[in-house]
Structure formats: structure tokens, C-alpha cells
């Protein structure tokens, strides 16, 4: 007699609800989303239908969020923290990589810009 897969109990979580909403809003299929996240389609299906409350591969969720232009924090929790841009460093906002076109000797000057006052 063939073995049956165990029936997984559906678990409602903010992650599964938000993931469903994000894919629906952007009209992205599960298979296309799985390719963007670089995971098997079955894994994405498990995420969407709540058989895993928290995904095991957080980096895959990050890849999917970046590809679809949405907040990782919102997908995972349903909440978004306000960003205080005055106290955030550039390394938190940007990645840097060496650019061979700018190799050599350079003189760099920095000047503070001030807003022009209109009378």
C-alpha cells in the first residue's frame, strides 16, 4: 500500500498573509516568485499556505523582497518601522563595490552646500 503524505495543518501567520497579498498585488505567479527567491516552488507553496509559520531560509525571503521591491520587515511581521534618515549611515542604505574605472590618483574636494534663502 502506498504511503500518503501527512496532511499539514494550515497555520495563519502574518508572513503567509503578507506573502499572499504581495504576490496577488503584483500579479506574480508562485512559480515566478519561487524562481526570484531561488527556492523550489513547493517551498514557496508551503510559505503561502502557512504550513511553516516562519520560513527556514530567511535569505530567500530577502531575495524575493528585493526582487519585488517590498519591505522585508512588512512581509515578515506586517509592520513597518519608521526610518529616521538623520541617524542612518550610508552603509545601511547602500552597498559599495570597487570600480576599476576610478583607479589611479585623484584629488577629491568636499564642500558643504547650504540652501539659498529666498527673500
C-alpha positions in Angstrom: 0.0 0.0 0.0 1.4 3.4 -1.0 2.3 5.9 1.8 0.3 9.1 1.9 1.9 12.4 2.8 0.8 13.7 6.2 -1.8 16.4 6.0 -0.3 19.6 7.1 -2.4 21.9 9.2 -2.8 25.3 7.8 -1.3 28.0 10.1 -2.4 31.6 9.6 0.6 33.9 10.2 1.3 37.5 9.2 4.1 36.1 6.9 1.8 33.9 4.9 -1.0 36.5 4.6 1.5 39.2 3.6 3.2 37.0 1.1 -0.1 36.1 -0.5 -1.1 39.8 -0.6 2.3 40.8 -2.1 2.1 38.2 -4.9 -1.5 39.0 -5.6 -1.0 42.7 -5.7 1.9 42.4 -8.1 0.2 39.6 -10.2 3.2 37.3 -9.7 2.7 33.6 -10.0 4.0 31.2 -7.4 6.5 29.6 -9.8 7.8 33.0 -10.9 8.2 34.1 -7.2 10.0 30.8 -6.4 12.5 31.5 -9.2 13.1 35.0 -7.9 13.7 33.7 -4.4 15.8 30.8 -5.8 13.8 28.1 -3.9 11.7 25.2 -5.0 8.1 26.0 -5.9 6.9 23.6 -3.2 8.7 25.6 -0.5 7.0 28.8 -1.6 3.7 27.0 -1.6 4.3 25.9 2.0 5.1 29.5 2.9 2.0 30.8 1.3 -0.4 28.3 2.7 1.1 28.5 6.2 2.5 25.1 6.8 5.6 26.9 8.1 5.0 29.8 10.5 8.5 31.1 9.9 10.5 30.3 6.8 13.8 28.4 7.3 15.6 30.3 4.6 15.4 34.0 5.5 17.8 35.0 2.8 15.4 33.6 0.2 12.7 35.8 1.6 15.1 38.8 1.4 15.9 37.9 -2.3 12.1 37.8 -3.0 11.5 41.1 -1.3 14.3 42.9 -3.1 13.2 41.5 -6.5 9.6 42.6 -5.9 10.5 46.0 -4.2 8.8 45.4 -0.9 9.8 45.7 2.7 11.3 42.5 4.3 10.0 43.7 7.7 6.5 44.1 6.4 6.4 40.7 4.7 7.7 39.0 7.9 5.6 40.9 10.5 3.0 43.1 8.8 4.6 46.2 10.4 6.9 48.8 9.1 9.2 50.8 11.4 9.6 54.5 10.5 13.1 55.2 9.2 15.0 58.0 10.9 17.1 59.2 8.0 19.0 61.6 10.2 20.6 58.7 12.2 21.1 56.2 9.5 24.5 55.6 8.0 25.2 55.3 4.2 26.4 51.7 4.7 22.9 50.8 5.9 21.4 52.2 2.7 23.9 51.3 0.0 26.3 48.6 -0.9 29.7 49.6 -2.2 31.9 47.8 -4.6 35.2 48.8 -6.2 35.0 50.3 -9.7 38.1 49.8 -11.9 37.3 52.9 -13.9 38.1 55.0 -10.9 41.6 53.5 -10.2 44.5 55.9 -10.1 45.4 59.1 -8.4 42.6 61.7 -7.7 42.2 64.8 -5.7 38.8 65.0 -4.0 37.3 68.2 -2.7 34.4 68.4 -0.3 32.2 71.5 0.0 29.2 72.0 2.3 26.1 73.0 0.5 23.7 75.5 2.1 20.2 76.2 1.0 19.7 79.5 -0.9 17.4 81.8 1.1 14.7 83.3 -1.0 13.6 86.8 0.1 
